[in-house]
Amino acid sequence: MNSAADDTSAAFGLADSIKELMAHNTLEKITVTDIVRHAHLTRQTFYRHFRDKYDLVNWYFDILARQCFDEMGVTLTLREGLVLKFNFIRREKVFFAQAFRSTDYNSIEQHDYQFILQFYTNIIEKQTHKPLNEDLRFVLELYCHGSISMTVEWAVSGMEKSPESLADDLIAALPSKLAAILIPAL
């Protein structure tokens, strides 16, 4: 096996480890030592890949996000991409419910907010052929904060609403200024 494959395997091993640990503990109570011990890896291996446990959680989230958002506007509509994201979160229910409960400055909630803000900014700038103006940036930031808050609430409260219904609600909540740009683009 080559070094790149070993690195990928180690990173996924650490992700599997933290996911299993999160079935029994909150993210705040899990230490890097717990993660590496459970994964049968070393601290050096952990720190070669990640700054801290939140970085590991965010890396794993990025895998999900890229699968969903890379296809939006290409082969998936906005709704289809959101449904894909929420189905993935639901399949990894224990992991994401615990991860979204974290209030650390490097939390997945903050990471997801930055990710979708940049994603939508790129789409808008591509569609309008100009940088976001101050008014549109305000509306986008407000929408992204709200959509992330609703995603967190859904994830930590048991995910009873279907992914399709949550996606529909988030699309219906798009401010008209954003919907006019994003819906046709995605």
C-alpha positions as CSV (number, residue, x, y, z in Angstrom):
1,M,0.0,0.0,0.0
2,N,1.3,3.5,-0.8
3,S,1.7,6.4,1.7
4,A,-1.4,8.3,0.4
5,A,-3.5,5.2,0.8
6,D,-2.1,4.7,4.3
7,D,-2.9,8.3,5.2
8,T,-6.4,8.0,3.9
9,S,-6.9,4.8,5.8
10,A,-5.6,6.3,9.0
11,A,-7.9,9.3,8.7
12,F,-10.9,7.2,8.2
13,G,-9.8,4.9,11.0
14,L,-9.7,8.0,13.3
15,A,-13.2,9.1,12.0
16,D,-14.6,5.6,12.7
17,S,-13.0,5.7,16.2
18,I,-14.6,9.0,17.1
19,K,-17.9,8.0,15.7
20,E,-17.9,4.9,17.8
21,L,-16.9,6.8,20.9
22,M,-19.6,9.4,20.3
23,A,-22.2,6.6,20.7
24,H,-21.3,6.6,24.4
25,N,-19.9,10.0,25.2
26,T,-20.3,13.7,24.3
27,L,-17.7,15.1,22.0
28,E,-16.5,17.4,24.8
29,K,-15.7,14.4,27.0
30,I,-13.7,12.5,24.3
31,T,-10.0,13.1,24.2
32,V,-7.5,12.6,21.4
33,T,-6.0,9.9,23.6
34,D,-9.4,8.1,23.6
35,I,-9.6,8.4,19.8
36,V,-6.1,7.1,19.1
37,R,-6.4,4.3,21.7
38,H,-9.7,3.1,20.2
39,A,-8.3,3.3,16.7
40,H,-5.1,1.5,17.6
41,L,-3.1,4.4,16.2
42,T,-0.6,6.9,17.6
43,R,-1.0,10.5,18.7
44,Q,1.6,11.4,16.0
45,T,-0.7,9.8,13.4
46,F,-3.6,11.8,14.7
47,Y,-1.7,15.1,14.7
48,R,-0.3,14.4,11.2
49,H,-3.9,14.6,10.0
50,F,-5.8,16.9,12.4
51,R,-5.2,19.8,14.7
52,D,-7.8,18.6,17.2
53,K,-10.9,16.4,17.6
54,Y,-13.0,19.2,16.1
55,D,-10.8,19.3,13.0
56,L,-11.4,15.5,12.7
57,V,-15.2,16.0,13.0
58,N,-15.1,18.9,10.4
59,W,-13.0,16.8,8.0
60,Y,-15.6,14.0,8.2
61,F,-18.3,16.6,7.6
62,D,-16.5,17.9,4.6
63,I,-16.6,14.5,3.0
64,L,-20.4,14.7,3.2
65,A,-20.6,18.3,2.1
66,R,-18.5,17.7,-1.0
67,Q,-20.6,14.8,-2.1
68,C,-23.7,16.9,-1.8
69,F,-22.6,20.3,-2.9
70,D,-20.2,19.4,-5.7
71,E,-23.1,18.0,-7.7
72,M,-25.5,20.9,-7.0
73,G,-26.0,22.8,-10.2
74,V,-24.3,20.0,-12.2
75,T,-26.5,16.9,-11.8
76,L,-28.5,17.8,-8.7
77,T,-30.9,20.6,-7.9
78,L,-30.7,22.6,-4.7
79,R,-33.4,20.4,-3.2
80,E,-31.8,17.1,-4.3
81,G,-28.4,18.2,-2.8
82,L,-30.0,19.2,0.5
83,V,-31.9,15.9,0.7
84,L,-28.7,14.1,0.0
85,K,-27.0,16.0,2.8
86,F,-29.8,15.4,5.3
87,N,-30.0,11.7,4.4
88,F,-26.3,11.4,5.1
89,I,-26.7,13.2,8.4
90,R,-29.6,10.9,9.3
91,R,-27.5,7.7,8.4
92,E,-24.8,9.0,10.7
93,K,-27.4,10.1,13.3
94,V,-25.4,9.4,16.5
95,F,-22.3,11.1,15.2
96,F,-24.0,14.2,13.9
97,A,-26.4,14.6,16.9
98,Q,-23.3,14.6,19.2
99,A,-21.2,16.8,16.8
100,F,-24.0,19.4,16.5
101,R,-24.3,19.6,20.3
102,S,-20.8,20.9,20.6
103,T,-20.4,24.6,21.3
104,D,-16.6,24.8,20.7
105,Y,-15.3,27.7,18.7
106,N,-14.2,25.1,16.1
107,S,-17.6,23.4,16.1
108,I,-19.2,21.7,13.2
109,E,-22.0,24.3,13.3
110,Q,-19.5,27.0,12.7
111,H,-17.8,24.9,10.1
112,D,-21.0,24.1,8.2
113,Y,-22.0,27.8,8.3
114,Q,-18.7,28.9,6.7
115,F,-18.9,26.1,4.2
116,I,-22.4,26.9,3.0
117,L,-21.8,30.7,3.1
118,Q,-18.9,30.2,0.8
119,F,-20.7,27.8,-1.4
120,Y,-23.7,30.1,-1.9
121,T,-21.4,33.1,-2.4
122,N,-19.6,31.4,-5.2
123,I,-22.8,30.4,-6.9
124,I,-24.2,34.0,-6.6
125,E,-21.0,35.6,-7.9
126,K,-20.9,33.2,-10.8
127,Q,-24.5,33.9,-11.7
128,T,-24.3,37.7,-11.3
129,H,-20.7,38.0,-12.6
130,K,-19.8,40.4,-9.7
131,P,-18.9,40.2,-6.0
132,L,-21.7,40.2,-3.5
133,N,-22.9,43.7,-2.5
134,E,-23.4,44.5,1.1
135,D,-27.2,44.1,1.1
136,L,-27.1,40.7,-0.6
137,R,-24.3,39.5,1.7
138,F,-26.4,40.5,4.8
139,V,-29.4,38.5,3.4
140,L,-27.2,35.5,2.6
141,E,-25.5,35.5,6.0
142,L,-28.9,35.8,7.8
143,Y,-30.3,32.9,5.7
144,C,-27.2,30.7,6.3
145,H,-27.3,31.3,10.0
146,G,-31.0,30.4,10.1
147,S,-30.6,27.3,7.9
148,I,-27.7,26.0,10.0
149,S,-29.7,26.6,13.2
150,M,-32.6,24.7,11.8
151,T,-30.3,21.8,10.7
152,V,-28.7,21.7,14.2
153,E,-32.2,21.7,15.9
154,W,-33.3,18.9,13.6
155,A,-30.1,16.9,14.2
156,V,-30.1,17.1,18.0
157,S,-33.9,16.7,18.5
158,G,-34.2,13.3,16.9
159,M,-34.4,14.0,13.2
160,E,-38.2,13.2,13.1
161,K,-38.9,15.4,10.1
162,S,-38.0,13.7,6.8
163,P,-34.9,15.0,4.9
164,E,-37.3,15.9,2.0
165,S,-39.5,18.0,4.3
166,L,-36.6,19.8,5.9
167,A,-35.1,20.5,2.4
168,D,-38.5,21.9,1.3
169,D,-38.8,24.1,4.4
170,L,-35.3,25.5,3.9
171,I,-35.9,26.2,0.2
172,A,-39.3,27.9,1.1
173,A,-37.5,30.1,3.6
174,L,-35.1,31.4,1.0
175,P,-35.4,35.2,0.9
176,S,-36.7,36.3,-2.6
177,K,-33.5,38.1,-3.4
178,L,-31.6,34.8,-2.9
179,A,-34.2,32.5,-4.5
180,A,-34.2,34.5,-7.7
181,I,-30.5,33.7,-8.1
182,L,-30.1,30.3,-6.4
183,I,-33.1,28.4,-7.6
184,P,-32.4,28.8,-11.3
185,A,-28.7,28.2,-10.8
186,L,-29.2,25.0,-8.8
